[in-house]
Amino acid sequence: MKQPLGVILAGGLATRMGGGDKALLPLAGRTLLDRVIERLEPQVAGLALNANGDPARFARTRLPVLADSVPGHPGPLAGVLAGLDWAAEQGADSIVTVAADTPFFPCDLVPWLLLAAEGRPHLLALACTPRDPGAGLKSGGRLNRHPTFGLWPVALREDLRAALNDGLRKVVLWTDRHEAGEALFPATPFDPFFNVNTPEDLARAEALIA
């Protein structure tokens, strides 16, 4: 199987941060996007950015910028679809997505997603963490799924396009329909999928780096 391509999802409206591009906010001297690229790039065969509007504002990254093909900011599934369409043009089998506002996601995200998808009907898996961090990785506990962190097969892109055109917006409704695997990561000393939604979150991220 080919190594997945990577797609950074930055197509949100960042309303809780006052609008604009969260990905370009500074965090300890570097942008959130720089930190996300640094973590994902070694894990994938190639990298692109899903974002809407003028792509020139991301020119310094030298990444392909993929706009949503579904209008109206329908959410992360539209970014996944844009990534799958791009991957199909590259001859790839799958993509891994990450959120542009999550600077601490695991550096072994991709291999664990690939492992979680083994034996499933499709090469499809989501990252998750224990809902109770104190429970560790014990089986049987409740999980928090992180729907912007997933492994997605190019083979399902037309199914996803049809679902979006039918009005589907919730990621897990679509992934459950296709029996996605779950890659479980520890949530201690903090959840690695902690994302920056507010100025307070940005301050917390600065403290975690310090």
N, C-alpha and C positions, 0 to 999 in steps of 0.2 A: 504494500500500500504506500502511496506517495505521502510525504510529509504534508500536513495541512498548510494552507496559507493563513495568514492572520489578518483580521479586520478589527480596527479600533472604532468603537461606536461613539461618535461625538455629535449626533444629530439632534440631541434634545434641546429644549428651549431655555433651560437653566433658570426657571422662574424664581426658585427659592434663593438664587444667588443674585437676583436683580437683572437677569438676562445676560446676553453676550455669550462668549465662549469660555465655559469653565475650563476647558482643556488648556487654555493659554494662561491661566492664572499662575502666578509664581508660588512655588513651594520650596523653601530653603534654597533659594538662588537658582532654581530651574523650574520650568513649567511642569504642570501635571502631565501634559502630553509627552514631554521629554522623558519623564520617569516611566511612563507606561510603555513607550517605544523601547526603552532600555531593557525592560523586563520581558517583553513579548518577542522582540526581534530574534534572539538566539534560539527560540523554541519553534519557529515556523520557517517555511521555505520562501516566504515573501510577505510583504506587508502593505496594507492600504488603510485609508482613513475614510470612514463614513461620516460625512458632514454636508449640510445644506448651505446655500448662499454662495458668496464669492469664494472660490477655492484659493484665491491668491493669498489669503491671510494665513494659509498653512504652507506657503511655498518653501519656507526654510527647512521643512521636514523632508522635502523631496519625495514625498509619498504620493501615490495616486489618490485623488480625492473622489469618493463615490457618493453622489447625491441619491436620496431616496427616489425610487421610481413610482412610489405611491404617494399622491399629494395629501396635504393636510396634516403633516407630522403625526402619522398614525402610531408611532412608538418604535421600540427596538426591533420588532419583527421586520419592519421596512428596511432597516439597516442591515439586518441579516440577509434579506432578499437581495439588496444591492451588492452585498459581498459575494453571495452565491452566483449572481450573474457575472460579476467580475472574475470569479474563480473559474467559471465555465469557459470564459474566453481564454484563460491561461492553461486550460487542460487539466485543472486540478480536480481531485475527488471530494475535497472537503475544506471547510474553513473553521478556524477557532476565533470566536469573538471575545473581546474584553471591553469594559467601559473605560472611557477616557478620563473619568474622574475618580479612579480607584488605583492609587499609586502603590499599594502594597500587596497586590494579588500574587499568588505563589509563583516562584520561578520554575516549578515543575508542573504547572497547570496543564500543559498540553499532553505529556505522557500519561497523566492520571485520567484525563478525559478520554484518551484513546483506549486505555484499559477498561474504563467504565462502559464504553460502547461495545466491547467485545461480546459476542454472543447475542446481541440485540438484533431486531429485525433490520435496523438501519444504523448507520454510523452517526449516532445522535446521542448526546449526553450533556447534562448540565452539571455545573459545580454546585456543591452544597456544603454547609457547615452545621454542626449540632445546634439546635435551638437553645439547649442548655449547655453552655461551654464547659461547665463543671463535669458533665457526663463524658467528656473526652470523645473517643470514636467508638463507644460501645454501640453494638447493634440494638435495634428496637427503639431508639430514642427518636424524638421528633426532629425534623431537619428544616433548615432554611435553605431553599433553593435560590440560586443567584442567576436569574434568567438571561442576564447580559453576558454571562460567562459560559459559553457552550461550544460544543463540537457539532457542526452542521454538515450534512451530506449534500453535495451538489445535485444528486439524483432526486432530491425532494423539492427542488426549487419551484417547479411548476405547481406542485401541491400547495406550497406556501403562498405562491402568488394568488392562486384561486381562493385560498382561505382569507387572505388580506382583502381581496376584491369583494368577498362575501361579508366583510365587516369584522372579522376576527382581529382582536388587538392583544389579548392576553397570551403571553408567551407559553405559559405552562399548559394552557388548554390545548395548544397545538402539539407541544412536545409529549404530553400524556397520550394524545391520540396516536402517536407513533412510537410509544413505549421507549422513551428515552432512558438511558442509563443515568446513574448519579455518581459523580466523583466526589467523595467525601474528604474534606480537609479539616484539620483542627482549627478551633477558634480561640486558642490561647497562644500567647498572652493577650491577643486581641484578634478580632475577626479580620482575616487578610482581605476580605472583600468589603471592608469599610470604605464607603465612598463619600466624597466631598459634595454635599448638597447645599450647605449654608456657610456663612462666614465663620460660625462657631466650629463647624466641621474642619474648615481650613486651619483654624487655630489648633485644633486637636491633632491634625496631621503634622503640623509644625512641631508640636510637642513630642509626637511619636518618633520623628526623625532625630530630634535633639536627644 
